[in-house]
Amino acid sequence: MIDAFKQSAAWAEFSSNIRLQWMLVAIAAILLISGTKTLFDTLSENRSDAMRTHQMIEKMVAAASNPVSEEAMANAANKVERFYAQIPKVESASIAEAEAFSAASKIINTTIARPRSKLVGTETLRISNKTFWQVRIQIDGGLHELNLIPLLAFFDKKNLQIRLNSLDFQPDTRGNVTLVVDYLYMQGKV
């Protein structure tokens, strides 16, 4: 069979055409380089995964060698319960949305001119056996540059259930501002 192939017209053309031989060598080299690159990429990914796994195991071993005391666990549980106590309680997601709009009016009435607010969305969060609603509201309007600091002070650590997600302020002649604010509510009896 090999002798039959060597006597064929294709083999004769290949043997006499140097460009065809170099083209075949180039194709073989490209395939070899491509295969090698794929192999090295796979090895690199596996190495990265192995390094992450090794680091995680080291952290777990370190955590296992330092047991947490009952007192530290009790303190952490008390802090969580105090945090839960600061979050307003509502009975449903729609009431949470209404409360968020009411809370947003405090921002609007104190610092923002020509206000417009709209509901961006409500996300249900389940943490252990508790249900929370994160209500996201966008507030647009005008803001004088001197009112920027009082506006930002509204989002200090006293209001743990309110988080400023984004702020876009353009201090030009109109002083346009766009706020996206997250309000957190916990399901429960009022």
CORCOR-V638680 format. One record per pair of residues at least 4 apart in sequence whose C-alpha atoms are under 8 Angstrom apart, sorted by the first residue. I is the first residue (numbers start at 1). J is the second residue. If there is no record, write none. Layout:
I:J + I:J
This chain:
1:5 + 2:6 + 3:7 + 4:8 + 5:11 + 6:11 + 6:12 + 7:11 + 7:12 + 8:12 + 9:13 + 10:14 + 11:15 + 12:16 + 13:17 + 14:18 + 14:20 + 14:21 + 15:21 + 17:21 + 18:22 + 19:23 + 20:24 + 21:25 + 22:26 + 23:27 + 24:28 + 25:29 + 26:30 + 27:31 + 28:32 + 29:33 + 30:34 + 31:35 + 32:36 + 33:37 + 34:38 + 35:39 + 36:40 + 37:41 + 38:42 + 39:43 + 40:44 + 41:45 + 42:46 + 43:47 + 44:48 + 45:49 + 46:50 + 47:51 + 48:52 + 49:53 + 50:54 + 51:55 + 52:56 + 53:57 + 54:58 + 55:59 + 56:60 + 57:61 + 58:62 + 59:63 + 60:64 + 61:65 + 62:66 + 63:67 + 68:72 + 68:73 + 69:73 + 70:74 + 71:75 + 72:76 + 73:77 + 74:78 + 75:79 + 76:80 + 77:81 + 78:82 + 79:83 + 80:84 + 81:85 + 82:86 + 83:87 + 84:186 + 86:160 + 86:161 + 87:160 + 87:161 + 87:184 + 87:185 + 87:186 + 88:161 + 88:184 + 88:185 + 88:186 + 89:185 + 89:186 + 89:187 + 89:188 + 89:189 + 89:190 + 90:95 + 90:96 + 90:185 + 90:186 + 90:187 + 90:188 + 90:189 + 90:190 + 91:95 + 91:96 + 91:187 + 91:188 + 91:189 + 91:190 + 92:96 + 92:187 + 93:97 + 93:122 + 93:133 + 94:98 + 95:99 + 96:100 + 96:133 + 96:135 + 96:185 + 97:101 + 97:119 + 97:122 + 97:135 + 98:102 + 99:103 + 100:104 + 100:135 + 100:137 + 100:183 + 101:105 + 101:117 + 101:137 + 102:106 + 103:107 + 104:108 + 104:137 + 104:139 + 105:109 + 106:110 + 107:111 + 107:112 + 107:151 + 107:154 + 108:112 + 108:113 + 108:115 + 108:139 + 111:143 + 111:147 + 111:150 + 111:151 + 112:141 + 112:142 + 112:143 + 113:141 + 113:142 + 113:143 + 114:140 + 114:141 + 114:142 + 115:139 + 115:140 + 115:141 + 115:142 + 116:139 + 116:140 + 116:141 + 117:137 + 117:138 + 117:139 + 117:140 + 118:137 + 118:138 + 118:139 + 119:135 + 119:136 + 119:137 + 119:138 + 120:135 + 120:136 + 120:137 + 120:138 + 121:135 + 121:136 + 121:137 + 122:133 + 122:134 + 122:135 + 122:136 + 123:133 + 123:134 + 123:135 + 124:131 + 124:132 + 124:133 + 124:134 + 125:131 + 125:132 + 125:133 + 125:134 + 126:130 + 126:131 + 126:132 + 127:131 + 127:132 + 130:186 + 130:187 + 131:186 + 131:187 + 132:184 + 132:185 + 132:186 + 132:187 + 133:184 + 133:185 + 133:186 + 133:187 + 134:182 + 134:183 + 134:184 + 134:185 + 135:182 + 135:183 + 135:184 + 135:185 + 136:180 + 136:181 + 136:182 + 136:183 + 137:180 + 137:181 + 137:182 + 138:178 + 138:179 + 138:180 + 138:181 + 139:178 + 139:179 + 139:180 + 139:181 + 140:176 + 140:177 + 140:178 + 140:179 + 141:176 + 141:177 + 141:178 + 142:174 + 142:175 + 142:176 + 142:177 + 143:147 + 143:148 + 143:171 + 143:174 + 143:175 + 143:176 + 143:177 + 144:148 + 144:171 + 144:174 + 144:175 + 145:171 + 145:175 + 147:151 + 148:152 + 149:153 + 150:154 + 151:155 + 152:156 + 154:159 + 155:159 + 155:162 + 155:163 + 155:164 + 156:160 + 159:163 + 161:183 + 161:184 + 161:185 + 162:181 + 162:182 + 162:183 + 162:184 + 163:181 + 163:182 + 163:183 + 164:179 + 164:180 + 164:181 + 164:182 + 165:179 + 165:180 + 165:181 + 165:182 + 166:178 + 166:179 + 166:180 + 166:181 + 167:177 + 167:178 + 167:179 + 167:180 + 168:177 + 168:178 + 168:179 + 169:175 + 169:176 + 169:177 + 169:178 + 170:175 + 170:176 + 170:177 + 171:175 + 171:176 + 172:176
